[in-house]
Amino acid sequence: MADPEQSLVARHFANLPDDRPVLIAGPTASGKSALALALAESRGGVIVNADASQVYDCWRVLTARPSPDEEARAPHRLFGHVADTCAYSTGHWLREVTPLLRDGPRPIIVGGTGLYFSALTEGLAEIPPTPPEVRSEGDALALGELLSGLDARTAGRIDRANRARVQRAWEVLRATGRPLADWQDETPAPVLPRDSAACVVLDAPKGWLDPRIARRFDAMLSGGALEEAEALRPRYDPVLPAHRAIGAPELIDHLEGRLDLDGARAAVIVATRQFAKRQRTWFRKRMRAWTRIPMSA
């Protein structure tokens, strides 16, 4: 257990009751997983994934999933358990995480997917599944076309730069005839109200985080990210959510000769920094009541 994480545990979780769930959110590369592991080792608990890319079995290195050694140090759940060809939604995750709140050791839920945390602590609208033909229709549309098909209320609520979120909203309207905003307004009570858990978000400013992002991707390249992409390449499908993980399209482009490695590296680092910016924006807007842990000190 690294000293910085020990210090954070001592400062922020000293009075944590043994049975209280912990939620740790933060942007990519901010140190969430290390903090969760330090907390699990020192105070007990099972580490539960709340990252939409880390659920898929095709990536470990590229999505910074815990290593086998880390998984041996504390129990982990909902990591790498979904086939890369399968659809996996916030609803799937919420249904899988709910039993872990009732049974077994204290859950330490960690990740960067803000929508997962919002669904858990604020509730999730019970929207009918999207028919495959509607999803295929949405897959064929450009982001601008999807946006133009949304109602104003829904468009004002979602991250319009996030294609997956935009397409999901478009699919709901197309399949049900009702805007996503209407379904959201009928959201049931949350599975885990925020005041029933210790909720923290890592405050990682750009100047501190950007160098970490670059160093982490270099470590990914050294640790086997290219080999993961090579293994996936024969079945690569840019439409599949699992295959759109940050870094996957760029590494595939490199392996197929469209980008040199330096160009792929630069593109991945830029995309990761842009993603972290969107995450920080989400956390500022949607997690104002969470305890903030400064990471730059």
N, C-alpha and C positions, 0 to 999 in steps of 0.2 A: 504494500500500500504506500503510495507516494506521499511525501510530507505535505504538499499543498492541499491534497484532498483530505488528509487527516485534519489539517487545520480548519478547513471549511466545515467538516463534520462537527468538530468541537465547537466552533463558533455558532453554527446555525441549527444544530440538531441536538444540543446538549440535553435539553429537557423533553425530547421526543418520547411520548408514551410508547410502550413496546408494541401495541396493537394498532397504532395510528398509521393509515396509508400515507405514502409520500409520493408526490407528483413533482418531477423535475423536468422542466421544459427549458429550451434554449436553442439558439441557432446552431447550425452545423459547425463542427470543429471547436465548440466552446468548452468542451471538457465534461459534458453531461454524463457520459458513460463511466468515466473514471470516478466521478463523484458518487454515482449510484453504487459502483462496486465497493468503494471505500465505506459507504454507509452500510451496505449489506454485510460486509465483513466485520465491521465494528459493532453494529447495533442489531443485526439480523434482518432477514427479509428475503423475498424473492424478487429478482429484477425482471420487470415486464416491459416489453418493447412497445413504444408508442411512436414508431417511425415507419412511414408507409413504404419506404424502400427496403427496410431491413426485414420485412416479413418474407421476402422472396428467397427461394433456395439457390438461385443462380449466382448470387453475389454474396461474398463475405468481405473480401478486401475492398472492393469498390464502394460499398455502402458503409464501411467502417463498422460492420457487425462485430460484436465481441469475438475475440479469438478463442480457440479451444482451451487455451490455458486460463483465460479469464472466465470462461464458462465453468471451468472446474473449481474455481474459487468461491462461487456462489451459485445458487440455482437461478436459471434464466428461463423465461417463457415467451412464446410468440415471436421467436427469432428464426428466420429461415425455414419456416414450416409450410410455406405456400408455394406450389409449383409456379414457374415463371409464366406459364400459359394461362393461368387462372385469373379471373377478375377478383379483386379483393377491395371491398369498400369500407367506409367508416362504420357502416352497420355491421359488417362481418366482424370487424375488430371489437366493436362494443359488445357484441354477443359473446365473443371469446374471452374478453377481459372480465365480464361480469361475474362468472363463477370464481375467479381468482380473488375477488374481493371478499367472498364469503368463506372460502375453504383454504386451509393451509396458512403459511407464514404471512407476515405483513407484506403487501405488495409495494414495491418501489417502482413506480411507473415512469419511464424515462424516454424522452424522444423529442423530435423537433416538429412533429406534425400537429400544428395548432388545432386543426379540426377534430382530431382524436380527443384532445383534452377538453375542447368545448363540448363535444358530444357527451363525454363522461360527466362533466361537472354542471352542464347547463341543460342537458337533454338532447335527444336526436329525433327529428321528425320521422314518422313511420311512413315512408314513401314506398309505393309498390315497386317491385323490381323492374328494371328496364328491359323490354323485349330485345332479343339479339338483333332483330332487323333494324330497330331504332338506333342501337349502338353502332351498327355498321353504317347507317346513314350519317350519323354524327362523325364517325371516323373519317369519312370522305370530305368533310367540310373544312375549310380554312378557319382559323381563329376569328377573323373578322366576320365571316358568315355566321358563325355560331353566336357571336356577340350581337349581331344585328337581329337575330331571332329571339332575343330575350326581352322581357318586359323591363320597364325602367326600375321598378322596386328591386327586383332580383339583381339586376346589373349593378345597382348601387351598393349591394351587400357583399358581393363576392370579389375575389382577387381577379381582376379582368386580364392580368398577365399570365395567369395560371390556366393553361389549356384544359387540364383535367377538371378543374372546378367549373370552368365555363361550359365545357361539354356536358358535364353532369347536369348543370342547370338547364341546358338546352334539351337534353334527353328527358328530363322530368316534365317539362312543358309539352314536349312533343308526344310523350307517351300517355300522360294523364290529362292533358288539356288544362292543367292548373299550374300557375307559376310556382317555382320553388319557394318564393317568399310566402305564399299562402300556406304551403305545407309547413314551413318553419314556424309560422305563427300559431300552429296547432301542436307545437312540440310538447311531449309529456314531461313529467318530472324527471330530473336527472337520476342516474344510477348511483352516483357518488357526489352529493352536494359539496361545493367547495369548502364549506366550513366543517366538513367531516374529515378533511385530510390536511396534511401539511403541504402547501402548494408553493413551490419556489420556481422562479425563472432566472436563468443566468443572464446577467447584463454584460454583454460582450461587445464593446464599441468597435467600430470599423478599424480604427488604427491598430488595435490590439489583435483583432481577429484575422485580418487579411494575411499577415505573414504566417499565421498558424495554418490557414487554408492551403497556402502554397507548400509549406513544409509537409503537411499531411498528404497532399496528393503525390509529392515526390516519394514519400514513404509507401504509398499505395503502389506506385510503379515498381519500386524495389521489392515490394512484398507479394507481387503476383497479380496485379490488376489486369495487365495485358494478357496474361495467361487465362484469366477468367473470361475476358472478352473473346479471346480466340476460341475457347470452348463453346461459347454461345453463338459464335458467328454463323455456323451452318444453319441455324434456325432463327436468326435474328429477324425480328419483325418490329419496325419502329412504331407500330400502332399499339402494341401491348404495353400496358403501364410498367411492367417489370423491366422492359427493354428500353424504357425512357429514363431510367435512373441517370442522374447527373454523371457524366463521364462515359456512359455507354455509347451514345452515338459518335462521340469524338474518337474514342478508341477503335470503334468499328471502322470509321473513316480512315484512320491511320493504317489499320491492318489491311484494308482494301486499296491502299495506295492513293487515297484522296487528300491526305494530310501527312506531313512529316511529323515525327514525334514531338518536336518542339512546338509546332503549330497546334497539335492536339492538346499538349500540356497547357499552353496558354489559353486555349478555348475553354478547357475544363475549369481552370482557375477563375476565369472571368464568370462563367456560368455559376460556379459555386458561390462566388462573392455576391452575385445578383440574387441568388436564392437566399443567402443569409440576410441580405437587406430586406427581402420580402418577409422573412421570418421575424426579424426585429420589428418591422411595422405591425405585423399581426400581434405580437406579444404586447407592444405598447398600447394598441387599441383594445384588445380583447382580454388582457390579463393585468389590468391596472391594479386589481386588488390582491394580486399574488405578491409574495415576498420576493424582492429582487436581491440577488447576490452579485455584487460587483466582481468581475473577473479580471480587471486590468490592474488592480492594486498589487 
